[in-house]
Amino acid sequence: MKGADETAIAILGWLADEQELMSRFLTLTGTDAASLRTAIGEPGFMGGLVAFLMDHEPTLMSFCAATQTPPEEVVRAYQALSGPMDFDGD
């Protein structure tokens, strides 16, 4: 079982081989390829990587199949990096 940061880094590595998805991720986050190295150390960026997969189940499942990562591991990483979830709207 990987830790949350390891899972996020695995997602980034997978996205590096998926140019269309990487382009979409960079556009959504406002990050450019040149600033990826510095962004990797930022908790918000790591959480954004995992959230990117969590927001689109087909992408999540493609990552899991390609990397042999159980979806539950991605969910745990999401929970760890995103903080407590508030379903009340508060």
N, CA, C and O atoms as CSV, one atom per row, in Angstrom:
chain,resi,resn,atom,element,x,y,z
A,1,MET,N,N,0.846,-1.180,0.000
A,1,MET,CA,C,0.000,0.000,0.000
A,1,MET,C,C,0.892,1.244,0.000
A,1,MET,O,O,1.814,1.363,0.808
A,2,LYS,N,N,0.608,2.146,-0.898
A,2,LYS,CA,C,1.362,3.397,-1.011
A,2,LYS,C,C,0.765,4.445,-0.080
A,2,LYS,O,O,-0.417,4.409,0.260
A,3,GLY,N,N,1.626,5.383,0.320
A,3,GLY,CA,C,1.151,6.550,1.054
A,3,GLY,C,C,0.493,7.522,0.085
A,3,GLY,O,O,0.578,7.358,-1.132
A,4,ALA,N,N,-0.159,8.529,0.636
A,4,ALA,CA,C,-0.882,9.501,-0.192
A,4,ALA,C,C,0.053,10.222,-1.162
A,4,ALA,O,O,-0.282,10.392,-2.334
A,5,ASP,N,N,1.224,10.648,-0.678
A,5,ASP,CA,C,2.164,11.350,-1.549
A,5,ASP,C,C,2.677,10.435,-2.657
A,5,ASP,O,O,2.815,10.856,-3.806
A,6,GLU,N,N,2.957,9.186,-2.307
A,6,GLU,CA,C,3.421,8.224,-3.316
A,6,GLU,C,C,2.359,7.998,-4.389
A,6,GLU,O,O,2.673,7.889,-5.575
A,7,THR,N,N,1.116,7.931,-3.966
A,7,THR,CA,C,0.024,7.759,-4.929
A,7,THR,C,C,-0.067,8.971,-5.843
A,7,THR,O,O,-0.231,8.822,-7.054
A,8,ALA,N,N,0.037,10.162,-5.281
A,8,ALA,CA,C,-0.022,11.383,-6.092
A,8,ALA,C,C,1.126,11.428,-7.096
A,8,ALA,O,O,0.931,11.818,-8.247
A,9,ILE,N,N,2.322,11.031,-6.664
A,9,ILE,CA,C,3.473,11.017,-7.572
A,9,ILE,C,C,3.276,9.975,-8.662
A,9,ILE,O,O,3.658,10.202,-9.810
A,10,ALA,N,N,2.679,8.828,-8.315
A,10,ALA,CA,C,2.382,7.805,-9.321
A,10,ALA,C,C,1.388,8.347,-10.349
A,10,ALA,O,O,1.508,8.062,-11.540
A,11,ILE,N,N,0.417,9.120,-9.891
A,11,ILE,CA,C,-0.552,9.738,-10.804
A,11,ILE,C,C,0.162,10.688,-11.757
A,11,ILE,O,O,-0.098,10.678,-12.960
A,12,LEU,N,N,1.062,11.510,-11.216
A,12,LEU,CA,C,1.807,12.437,-12.062
A,12,LEU,C,C,2.634,11.686,-13.101
A,12,LEU,O,O,2.676,12.080,-14.266
A,13,GLY,N,N,3.283,10.618,-12.686
A,13,GLY,CA,C,4.064,9.811,-13.621
A,13,GLY,C,C,3.202,9.223,-14.725
A,13,GLY,O,O,3.603,9.184,-15.888
A,14,TRP,N,N,2.023,8.769,-14.352
A,14,TRP,CA,C,1.098,8.209,-15.339
A,14,TRP,C,C,0.609,9.303,-16.290
A,14,TRP,O,O,0.526,9.096,-17.501
A,15,LEU,N,N,0.288,10.466,-15.725
A,15,LEU,CA,C,-0.177,11.574,-16.565
A,15,LEU,C,C,0.897,12.018,-17.566
A,15,LEU,O,O,0.574,12.477,-18.661
A,16,ALA,N,N,2.154,11.881,-17.194
A,16,ALA,CA,C,3.248,12.281,-18.094
A,16,ALA,C,C,3.204,11.488,-19.397
A,16,ALA,O,O,3.652,11.969,-20.438
A,17,ASP,N,N,2.667,10.279,-19.336
A,17,ASP,CA,C,2.544,9.448,-20.545
A,17,ASP,C,C,1.188,9.618,-21.234
A,17,ASP,O,O,0.956,9.034,-22.293
A,18,GLU,N,N,0.312,10.394,-20.655
A,18,GLU,CA,C,-1.029,10.625,-21.194
A,18,GLU,C,C,-1.145,12.111,-21.544
A,18,GLU,O,O,-1.731,12.893,-20.796
A,19,GLN,N,N,-0.584,12.479,-22.679
A,19,GLN,CA,C,-0.434,13.901,-23.016
A,19,GLN,C,C,-1.748,14.688,-22.998
A,19,GLN,O,O,-1.780,15.818,-22.511
A,20,GLU,N,N,-2.813,14.113,-23.513
A,20,GLU,CA,C,-4.091,14.829,-23.528
A,20,GLU,C,C,-4.591,15.098,-22.112
A,20,GLU,O,O,-5.054,16.197,-21.807
A,21,LEU,N,N,-4.492,14.082,-21.246
A,21,LEU,CA,C,-4.921,14.257,-19.857
A,21,LEU,C,C,-3.998,15.215,-19.119
A,21,LEU,O,O,-4.463,16.036,-18.328
A,22,MET,N,N,-2.696,15.121,-19.368
A,22,MET,CA,C,-1.752,16.031,-18.720
A,22,MET,C,C,-2.049,17.472,-19.123
A,22,MET,O,O,-2.023,18.374,-18.286
A,23,SER,N,N,-2.326,17.680,-20.380
A,23,SER,CA,C,-2.655,19.019,-20.856
A,23,SER,C,C,-3.908,19.544,-20.165
A,23,SER,O,O,-3.962,20.705,-19.759
A,24,ARG,N,N,-4.914,18.684,-20.035
A,24,ARG,CA,C,-6.154,19.090,-19.365
A,24,ARG,C,C,-5.890,19.400,-17.893
A,24,ARG,O,O,-6.397,20.390,-17.366
A,25,PHE,N,N,-5.101,18.558,-17.231
A,25,PHE,CA,C,-4.771,18.786,-15.825
A,25,PHE,C,C,-4.057,20.126,-15.657
A,25,PHE,O,O,-4.414,20.916,-14.783
A,26,LEU,N,N,-3.054,20.381,-16.489
A,26,LEU,CA,C,-2.310,21.634,-16.386
A,26,LEU,C,C,-3.213,22.835,-16.619
A,26,LEU,O,O,-3.084,23.855,-15.942
A,27,THR,N,N,-4.115,22.718,-17.566
A,27,THR,CA,C,-5.044,23.808,-17.849
A,27,THR,C,C,-5.973,24.051,-16.654
A,27,THR,O,O,-6.188,25.193,-16.247
A,28,LEU,N,N,-6.515,22.973,-16.103
A,28,LEU,CA,C,-7.437,23.105,-14.966
A,28,LEU,C,C,-6.770,23.691,-13.736
A,28,LEU,O,O,-7.396,24.435,-12.980
A,29,THR,N,N,-5.507,23.360,-13.533
A,29,THR,CA,C,-4.819,23.823,-12.325
A,29,THR,C,C,-4.086,25.140,-12.528
A,29,THR,O,O,-3.639,25.753,-11.558
A,30,GLY,N,N,-3.957,25.582,-13.770
A,30,GLY,CA,C,-3.224,26.812,-14.037
A,30,GLY,C,C,-1.727,26.648,-13.875
A,30,GLY,O,O,-0.999,27.626,-13.701
A,31,THR,N,N,-1.274,25.416,-13.934
A,31,THR,CA,C,0.152,25.113,-13.810
A,31,THR,C,C,0.714,24.911,-15.205
A,31,THR,O,O,0.015,24.442,-16.103
A,32,ASP,N,N,1.971,25.264,-15.383
A,32,ASP,CA,C,2.600,24.951,-16.657
A,32,ASP,C,C,3.680,23.897,-16.421
A,32,ASP,O,O,4.102,23.663,-15.288
A,33,ALA,N,N,4.109,23.280,-17.488
A,33,ALA,CA,C,5.067,22.182,-17.391
A,33,ALA,C,C,6.350,22.616,-16.688
A,33,ALA,O,O,6.953,21.829,-15.959
A,34,ALA,N,N,6.765,23.843,-16.899
A,34,ALA,CA,C,8.006,24.336,-16.305
A,34,ALA,C,C,7.938,24.429,-14.776
A,34,ALA,O,O,8.965,24.309,-14.108
A,35,SER,N,N,6.771,24.638,-14.228
A,35,SER,CA,C,6.661,24.797,-12.776
A,35,SER,C,C,6.252,23.510,-12.050
A,35,SER,O,O,6.010,23.532,-10.843
A,36,LEU,N,N,6.174,22.406,-12.769
A,36,LEU,CA,C,5.779,21.142,-12.137
A,36,LEU,C,C,6.717,20.731,-11.010
A,36,LEU,O,O,6.255,20.290,-9.958
A,37,ARG,N,N,8.005,20.865,-11.207
A,37,ARG,CA,C,8.964,20.418,-10.182
A,37,ARG,C,C,8.768,21.127,-8.860
A,37,ARG,O,O,8.836,20.497,-7.805
A,38,THR,N,N,8.528,22.416,-8.898
A,38,THR,CA,C,8.325,23.139,-7.641
A,38,THR,C,C,6.936,22.874,-7.071
A,38,THR,O,O,6.756,22.873,-5.853
A,39,ALA,N,N,5.968,22.651,-7.931
A,39,ALA,CA,C,4.596,22.411,-7.474
A,39,ALA,C,C,4.463,21.069,-6.762
A,39,ALA,O,O,3.611,20.916,-5.887
A,40,ILE,N,N,5.296,20.094,-7.127
A,40,ILE,CA,C,5.182,18.749,-6.563
A,40,ILE,C,C,5.268,18.759,-5.042
A,40,ILE,O,O,4.605,17.951,-4.392
A,41,GLY,N,N,6.054,19.637,-4.466
A,41,GLY,CA,C,6.191,19.682,-3.019
A,41,GLY,C,C,5.043,20.356,-2.293
A,41,GLY,O,O,5.006,20.344,-1.062
A,42,GLU,N,N,4.125,20.930,-3.006
A,42,GLU,CA,C,3.020,21.657,-2.382
A,42,GLU,C,C,1.836,20.724,-2.127
A,42,GLU,O,O,1.372,20.046,-3.043
A,43,PRO,N,N,1.346,20.690,-0.878
A,43,PRO,CA,C,0.224,19.797,-0.554
A,43,PRO,C,C,-1.003,20.033,-1.436
A,43,PRO,O,O,-1.674,19.078,-1.828
A,44,GLY,N,N,-1.297,21.277,-1.744
A,44,GLY,CA,C,-2.465,21.554,-2.582
A,44,GLY,C,C,-2.332,20.964,-3.968
A,44,GLY,O,O,-3.314,20.492,-4.541
A,45,PHE,N,N,-1.134,20.983,-4.510
A,45,PHE,CA,C,-0.892,20.407,-5.834
A,45,PHE,C,C,-1.057,18.894,-5.785
A,45,PHE,O,O,-1.676,18.304,-6.670
A,46,MET,N,N,-0.506,18.269,-4.755
A,46,MET,CA,C,-0.610,16.811,-4.613
A,46,MET,C,C,-2.086,16.407,-4.489
A,46,MET,O,O,-2.527,15.438,-5.108
A,47,GLY,N,N,-2.830,17.151,-3.694
A,47,GLY,CA,C,-4.263,16.884,-3.561
A,47,GLY,C,C,-4.986,17.095,-4.879
A,47,GLY,O,O,-5.925,16.365,-5.198
A,48,GLY,N,N,-4.556,18.092,-5.650
A,48,GLY,CA,C,-5.157,18.354,-6.956
A,48,GLY,C,C,-4.946,17.213,-7.939
A,48,GLY,O,O,-5.824,16.911,-8.746
A,49,LEU,N,N,-3.774,16.579,-7.868
A,49,LEU,CA,C,-3.516,15.425,-8.737
A,49,LEU,C,C,-4.526,14.307,-8.470
A,49,LEU,O,O,-5.110,13.734,-9.389
A,50,VAL,N,N,-4.710,14.020,-7.183
A,50,VAL,CA,C,-5.627,12.939,-6.820
A,50,VAL,C,C,-7.071,13.346,-7.127
A,50,VAL,O,O,-7.854,12.533,-7.617
A,51,ALA,N,N,-7.418,14.586,-6.843
A,51,ALA,CA,C,-8.782,15.064,-7.114
A,51,ALA,C,C,-9.094,15.006,-8.602
A,51,ALA,O,O,-10.231,14.741,-8.991
A,52,PHE,N,N,-8.090,15.253,-9.433
A,52,PHE,CA,C,-8.274,15.187,-10.883
A,52,PHE,C,C,-8.790,13.803,-11.287
A,52,PHE,O,O,-9.688,13.696,-12.122
A,53,LEU,N,N,-8.231,12.759,-10.705
A,53,LEU,CA,C,-8.719,11.402,-11.004
A,53,LEU,C,C,-10.085,11.149,-10.384
A,53,LEU,O,O,-10.958,10.547,-11.009
A,54,MET,N,N,-10.262,11.607,-9.164
A,54,MET,CA,C,-11.514,11.351,-8.453
A,54,MET,C,C,-12.701,12.028,-9.130
A,54,MET,O,O,-13.839,11.585,-8.977
A,55,ASP,N,N,-12.443,13.087,-9.869
A,55,ASP,CA,C,-13.521,13.819,-10.532
A,55,ASP,C,C,-13.995,13.169,-11.819
A,55,ASP,O,O,-14.991,13.604,-12.397
A,56,HIS,N,N,-13.298,12.129,-12.284
A,56,HIS,CA,C,-13.678,11.499,-13.549
A,56,HIS,C,C,-13.379,10.001,-13.461
A,56,HIS,O,O,-12.239,9.569,-13.630
A,57,GLU,N,N,-14.424,9.223,-13.194
A,57,GLU,CA,C,-14.239,7.794,-12.949
A,57,GLU,C,C,-13.520,7.058,-14.080
A,57,GLU,O,O,-12.672,6.214,-13.789
A,58,PRO,N,N,-13.816,7.332,-15.357
A,58,PRO,CA,C,-13.067,6.618,-16.408
A,58,PRO,C,C,-11.555,6.888,-16.338
A,58,PRO,O,O,-10.753,5.990,-16.595
A,59,THR,N,N,-11.174,8.108,-15.994
A,59,THR,CA,C,-9.750,8.422,-15.854
A,59,THR,C,C,-9.171,7.691,-14.652
A,59,THR,O,O,-8.072,7.142,-14.719
A,60,LEU,N,N,-9.912,7.687,-13.559
A,60,LEU,CA,C,-9.495,6.947,-12.361
A,60,LEU,C,C,-9.270,5.477,-12.695
A,60,LEU,O,O,-8.244,4.903,-12.331
A,61,MET,N,N,-10.214,4.880,-13.376
A,61,MET,CA,C,-10.113,3.453,-13.684
A,61,MET,C,C,-8.981,3.170,-14.672
A,61,MET,O,O,-8.347,2.118,-14.593
A,62,SER,N,N,-8.720,4.086,-15.594
A,62,SER,CA,C,-7.594,3.924,-16.521
A,62,SER,C,C,-6.273,3.941,-15.762
A,62,SER,O,O,-5.390,3.121,-16.016
A,63,PHE,N,N,-6.143,4.885,-14.824
A,63,PHE,CA,C,-4.938,4.950,-13.995
A,63,PHE,C,C,-4.763,3.654,-13.208
A,63,PHE,O,O,-3.680,3.070,-13.189
A,64,CYS,N,N,-5.831,3.214,-12.566
A,64,CYS,CA,C,-5.760,2.005,-11.734
A,64,CYS,C,C,-5.373,0.781,-12.556
A,64,CYS,O,O,-4.563,-0.035,-12.116
A,65,ALA,N,N,-5.944,0.652,-13.737
A,65,ALA,CA,C,-5.623,-0.486,-14.599
A,65,ALA,C,C,-4.174,-0.427,-15.079
A,65,ALA,O,O,-3.475,-1.441,-15.089
A,66,ALA,N,N,-3.732,0.752,-15.472
A,66,ALA,CA,C,-2.384,0.900,-16.018
A,66,ALA,C,C,-1.301,0.709,-14.962
A,66,ALA,O,O,-0.211,0.229,-15.273
A,67,THR,N,N,-1.590,1.079,-13.719
A,67,THR,CA,C,-0.579,1.033,-12.664
A,67,THR,C,C,-0.832,-0.077,-11.646
A,67,THR,O,O,-0.073,-0.235,-10.690
A,68,GLN,N,N,-1.887,-0.832,-11.854
A,68,GLN,CA,C,-2.275,-1.899,-10.928
A,68,GLN,C,C,-2.443,-1.366,-9.501
A,68,GLN,O,O,-2.030,-1.991,-8.525
A,69,THR,N,N,-3.058,-0.198,-9.424
A,69,THR,CA,C,-3.350,0.445,-8.146
A,69,THR,C,C,-4.823,0.224,-7.820
A,69,THR,O,O,-5.684,0.543,-8.640
A,70,PRO,N,N,-5.128,-0.311,-6.647
A,70,PRO,CA,C,-6.538,-0.461,-6.284
A,70,PRO,C,C,-7.211,0.908,-6.166
A,70,PRO,O,O,-6.611,1.835,-5.621
A,71,PRO,N,N,-8.431,1.057,-6.659
A,71,PRO,CA,C,-9.139,2.342,-6.541
A,71,PRO,C,C,-9.226,2.831,-5.090
A,71,PRO,O,O,-9.199,4.034,-4.831
A,72,GLU,N,N,-9.329,1.896,-4.162
A,72,GLU,CA,C,-9.426,2.270,-2.743
A,72,GLU,C,C,-8.172,3.031,-2.284
A,72,GLU,O,O,-8.249,3.893,-1.408
A,73,GLU,N,N,-7.031,2.709,-2.878
A,73,GLU,CA,C,-5.798,3.402,-2.535
A,73,GLU,C,C,-5.858,4.871,-2.976
A,73,GLU,O,O,-5.366,5.760,-2.280
A,74,VAL,N,N,-6.460,5.103,-4.124
A,74,VAL,CA,C,-6.623,6.475,-4.612
A,74,VAL,C,C,-7.605,7.221,-3.710
A,74,VAL,O,O,-7.399,8.397,-3.408
A,75,VAL,N,N,-8.661,6.552,-3.286
A,75,VAL,CA,C,-9.639,7.171,-2.384
A,75,VAL,C,C,-8.969,7.551,-1.062
A,75,VAL,O,O,-9.199,8.643,-0.542
A,76,ARG,N,N,-8.147,6.661,-0.522
A,76,ARG,CA,C,-7.439,6.971,0.732
A,76,ARG,C,C,-6.513,8.174,0.544
A,76,ARG,O,O,-6.445,9.052,1.405
A,77,ALA,N,N,-5.807,8.210,-0.576
A,77,ALA,CA,C,-4.917,9.346,-0.854
A,77,ALA,C,C,-5.724,10.634,-0.964
A,77,ALA,O,O,-5.313,11.680,-0.462
A,78,TYR,N,N,-6.864,10.550,-1.617
A,78,TYR,CA,C,-7.737,11.719,-1.769
A,78,TYR,C,C,-8.168,12.242,-0.397
A,78,TYR,O,O,-8.125,13.445,-0.137
A,79,GLN,N,N,-8.579,11.329,0.465
A,79,GLN,CA,C,-9.028,11.728,1.798
A,79,GLN,C,C,-7.885,12.322,2.605
A,79,GLN,O,O,-8.079,13.294,3.335
A,80,ALA,N,N,-6.698,11.747,2.479
A,80,ALA,CA,C,-5.543,12.232,3.240
A,80,ALA,C,C,-5.086,13.607,2.759
A,80,ALA,O,O,-4.715,14.457,3.569
A,81,LEU,N,N,-5.112,13.826,1.453
A,81,LEU,CA,C,-4.590,15.069,0.893
A,81,LEU,C,C,-5.627,16.182,0.802
A,81,LEU,O,O,-5.268,17.356,0.706
A,82,SER,N,N,-6.899,15.827,0.831
A,82,SER,CA,C,-7.944,16.834,0.690
A,82,SER,C,C,-8.498,17.303,2.020
A,82,SER,O,O,-9.229,18.292,2.069
A,83,GLY,N,N,-8.168,16.617,3.090
A,83,GLY,CA,C,-8.683,16.992,4.402
A,83,GLY,C,C,-10.087,16.473,4.601
A,83,GLY,O,O,-10.620,15.760,3.751
A,84,PRO,N,N,-10.685,16.826,5.719
A,84,PRO,CA,C,-12.035,16.328,6.020
A,84,PRO,C,C,-13.049,16.858,5.003
A,84,PRO,O,O,-12.985,18.002,4.554
A,85,MET,N,N,-13.972,15.983,4.670
A,85,MET,CA,C,-15.014,16.359,3.720
A,85,MET,C,C,-16.243,16.836,4.476
A,85,MET,O,O,-16.619,16.258,5.496
A,86,ASP,N,N,-16.859,17.884,3.976
A,86,ASP,CA,C,-18.049,18.456,4.578
A,86,ASP,C,C,-19.194,18.301,3.588
A,86,ASP,O,O,-19.229,18.965,2.552
A,87,PHE,N,N,-20.121,17.428,3.916
A,87,PHE,CA,C,-21.231,17.175,3.011
A,87,PHE,C,C,-22.453,18.041,3.318
A,87,PHE,O,O,-23.469,17.947,2.630
A,88,ASP,N,N,-22.354,18.885,4.351
A,88,ASP,CA,C,-23.481,19.741,4.729
A,88,ASP,C,C,-23.559,21.014,3.914
A,88,ASP,O,O,-24.592,21.682,3.875
A,89,GLY,N,N,-22.452,21.343,3.264
A,89,GLY,CA,C,-22.411,22.618,2.585
A,89,GLY,C,C,-21.984,23.737,3.506
A,89,GLY,O,O,-22.018,24.905,3.121
A,90,ASP,N,N,-21.575,23.389,4.744
A,90,ASP,CA,C,-21.107,24.405,5.713
A,90,ASP,C,C,-19.678,24.786,5.450
A,90,ASP,O,O,-19.121,25.622,6.161
